[in-house]
Amino acid sequence: MISNWKAALGAAVLSLATFGAGAAWTASAQARPAIPLVRGDERGDRNLRVDRQRLETIIDQLQRDPRDYGGHREQAVDLLAQARAQIDAGLAFEERGGD
């Protein structure tokens, strides 16, 4: 279970860093997404919505873990919640017709 937690946290941190830096996602930066990324003329917000759902799942799993790992689990949940808020802000920007 610890290896799954570490993998989920690593993926979430990588997603947060990529989103925060404004870098483009590449196939090598992701570990086999459950839903293929949308490219081209289709709305890119679908990708954010899929990633937001992944964050929800990871946050839920971490909150259910009875161990605290020296405070690191709680800090990870807080950082993931910040990432979720940034995704929500990006989606709201897109809904307002942002460029």
N, C-alpha and C positions, 0 to 999 in steps of 0.2 A: 504494500500500500504506500510505503514511503516513496518508492521510485515513481509511482503514478503521480503522487503529490508534487514531487520535484519536477517531473516532466510537465505537469499542468502549470506550475508556477513559472517554469522557464519559458513556456510558450506564451503565457500571459505577459511576462515582462518584456519578451521580444516584441509582442504585439504593441504594448504600450510605448516602447521606445521607437518603434517604426512609425506609429501614428503620430506621436508627439513631435518627431523630427520632420514629418511631412514627406518621408521617403516613400518611394513607390514599392509596392509589394512585388516580390519576385517568387517564382516557384521554389527556388532553393531556400527561401527564408521561411517556408511553411512546411509543416509536417502533415502531408496528405489531408487537405480539408475534407470534411464530410460532404460539403456541397461545393461543387466547382465554382471558382470565382467567375464573375461576369466581366467580360471585356468588351471593348468596342463601343457601339452606340447605345447599348443598354444602360439603364440607370445604375451608377456605381454605388448607390446607397444600399443596394441589396447586400453587398459585401459587408458593409458596416452593420447591417441588421443581423447577418449571420454571425459576425464576430461578437456582437453584443450578446447574442444568445449563448455563445460559448462562454463568455465572461460570467453570465448568470449561472451557468452550470458549474463553473470552477469555483465561484464564490460560494455557492450552495454547498459544494463538496467540502470546501475548507471550513465553513461554519459548522458543519456536522462532525468534523474531526475532533475527538475528545482531547487530543494532545495539543499543547501550545507551542512546542518547539522553541522554548526560551523567548517567547514573544514574537517570533518571526511569522507565525501563522496569522496572528492578528494584524501585524503590519502588512502582510501580503494582502489580506482582505481589504484593508484600508486603501492600498495602492490600486487594487483591482477596481474598487468602487470609484476611485478617481478616474481610472481609465474609462469606466462605464459612463461617467458624467461627461467626459470629453467626447465620447462617441455620440451621446445624446445631444450635445451641443452641435456637433457636426451634422447630425441628422436634421436638427432644427434649422440650421443654416441652409441646408439643401432645400428644405421645405419652403423657406422664404425666397427661394430662387437665387441663392448665392452662386457665385462663379468660382 
